[in-house]
């Protein structure tokens, strides 16, 4: 009888270990997960089947957009924000909202550096000098105060056929933010990910504001004083769309050169 009890206990322990292993594998803190890939999105794939619930299972930090290009997405500390053309950012609580394109990871900083009076171009220069941008992927978080920041978003597109990406870019709306505090959420990706994602530096921004944050894609900014948190990523994964629109899509890699 004692032998039977020992065998049962060992089996239960094995099941528990496998359960813990499965839970840990779901939260890979070094993986960058892509929902869709760049060429499909830039070729006009603006409606996806991926929900915010699925997105948060893959990461608590990242960026992207929403179906029909209804705002820029910022994912920070497990919260999802939608930045629209009015320059404002609203938290998204409906986990059934969908995205055609996004990238997320579980953020955990390896190192932190504080900067003062630094433009985006100077930050890029520092990154290129201190990180292996040709080989490695990095998640980057910049939190602090900004003397200025340009926030960008686009008007939603609901009617098909969807316009070319060139028209979308031409109609983007910019807001000039001054003396604002908040967080840049972004990634520095190597050239070999070109058709999957944006190589180089890509940031989205959300401000610190109790009632109504501001935000958007951040193509230009000047840091007043902020801390750069760096996380080196070891792997990436991609969810490939499975909708009929995707299989009818005419993909054009030349569209990747638009922006």
N, C-alpha and C positions, 0 to 999 in steps of 0.2 A: 504493500500500500504506500509506504514511504517513497518507493521508487516511482510510482505512478504520479504522486504529488509533485515530485521534483521535475519529472518530464513535463507536466502541465505548466509549472512555473516557468520553465525554460522556454516553452512555446509562447507563453504570454509575453515574456520579456522580449522575445524575438519580434513579435508583432508590434510591441510598443516601439522598439528600436526602428523598425521599418516605417512606422507612422511618423516618428520624429524626423527620419531621413526625408520622407516625402514632404513634410512641412518645410524643412530647411531648403529643399530644392526649389520650392515655390518662391522663395525669397533669396534669389541670387544677388548679393549686394555688389557684384562686379560685372553684371550683364546689362548691356544697353538693348532694350527691346524696342523694335520698330513695328508699328502698325501701318502696313503698306510700305511702299518704297518710293523714292523720289521720282523716278521716271513716270510711273503711273499717275502720281498726283499732278505732276507738271503737264501731263498730257490731257488733263481734264477730268480726272477721277475725283469728284468733289462730294460724293455720297458713299459712305462706308457702312459696314455692319457692326463695327466695333463699339461697344458701350463703355461708358465711364466706369462701370463696375469691372469690366474686363481689364481696363487700363490700370486701375488701382491694384489689381492683382499682380501686375507686372512691375509696378514702381510707385514711389511717392514723390518723385521729382522729375520734371520734364517739361516738354512743350509740344505744340502742334496747333491744329485748328479744329473746327467743328463742321459737321455736315452742312453743305451749301455755303461754306466759308463764312459761317455766322459767328465771326469773332476769332481773335487769337487766343490760344490756350496757354495757360501757365499752371503748372502743377508744382506746388510747394508745400512741404510738410504734410503731404497726404490730402491737401485741399486743392480743388480745381477751380480756376478762375477763367472767366470769359471776358476778354477786353474787346470792346466794340468801337465803332467809328465815332462815338461821342467822347472817346478818350477814357471812359470809365471801365472799371473791372468789377464784375459781379461774380460771387461764388456760385458754382454750379452744384446743386444738391440733388438733382434728379440723375440717378445713376443709369438711367436708360437713355440719356442723351448720347448721340453717336458721333464718331469721328471718322473721317476718311484718311487721316494721316496724323501720326503722333509718335513721339519717342520718349521713353521713361526708363528710370532705373531707381533702385533703392539707394538714396544718397547717404554716404558716410565719408566724411572728409579725412584725407590722409595728412594734409598740411594746411596751414592758414597763414596768409601774409596780409599785412595792412598797408594800404596805399593812400597817399594824399595827392590831390591836384594831378590827376592822371586822365588823359583822353583815351578814347577807345583805341586809336591807332597806337598809342604808347603802351597800352595794355597788351595789344597784339604783339608788339615788339618784345615785351617782357616774356610773354608766353612762348614765342618762337625761340627765344634765347635760353629759356630755362626748362622747357619741356620738349620731349621728343615727338614733335607734332607730325613727323613723317611716318611714324610707326605706331604710335599709341593713341588711344581714345581717352578723353577726359570729360568728366562732368564738372562744371564750374558754377559756383554760387558766389555772387558779389553782393554783400549786404552793407548798407550804410547810407551816407548822404551824397547827393549828386547836385552839382552846380547847375547842370542842364541835362536834359535827356529828350530825345526825339522818340515818341511812341507812335507806332503805325498799326493800322488795321484796314479792313476792307469791307465794302458793303456786301451783304448777303446776296447769293445768287440762287434763285429758286426755279427758274424756267429752263427747260431743256430745248434744244441742245445748249450745253453750257458754253460760255465764251472761251476763246483761247486764253492761255495764261498771260499773254502779252497785254490783253485788254484788262485783265484783272489787276495787273501791276500798275497800269496807267491810271486806274481809278482808285488806288489806295489813298487813304486819308491819314495825314500826319498831324500830331499835336506836339507843340514845344512845351515841355514841362520845365519849370525853374525851381531851384531850391527845394528839391523833393527827396524824401527818404524812402527807401524800399529795397527790393531785392531783384537782381538780375539772375535769371535761371537759364543756363545754357550748356553748350557742349562744344568742345574743340575736337574735330574729327579729321583723320588723315585722308590724303588724296584717294586712296584705293576704295573708299566708300562712296565715291562720286555719284554713281547711279542709284545707290541705295539711300543716301542722305546728303546733306549739304557739307562738303568738305570745308575745313576752316572753322572759324568762330561764328556761332549763331546764338543770340540772346533774346529772350523775352523778359519783360519787366512787369512787376506789380508793386505798387507803392504801399507804404504803411499808413493806413487810415482806418479809423475805427468804424466809420459809417459808410464811406464810399471810396474805395481805392481807385487809382488810375492805373492804366497799363497798356501793353501792346508789345509788338515786336520792337526791338531797340537797336536800330541801325547806327545810332550815334549817341554819345553821352560823354560827359566829363565828370569824373569822380571827384568829390570834394574830400571825403574821407570814408573809406570802406574796407572791409575785410574780404579778401578772396579766399574761398575754400575750394580745395582741389581734391578730386577723387579720380584715381586712375582706374579705367575699366579694362577688363580682361577678355570680354567676349561680347558678341552681339547676336541677336536673333530677330527673325522677321516673320510676321503674320502676313501671308499672301491673301488678298481678297478672294472671295469665292462667290461673288454676285454675278448676275448675268451682265450687268453694265461693265464689269471688269473684263469679261471674256469677249465683249464687243469692242473694247477700247483699242484704238489705234495708237500705240505707244511710239513716241518720237523722242529719242535721246537728245536731240538738238534743243528741245524745250528746256533742258537742264541749264542751258547757258543764259536763259532769260534773267535769272536772279540767283 
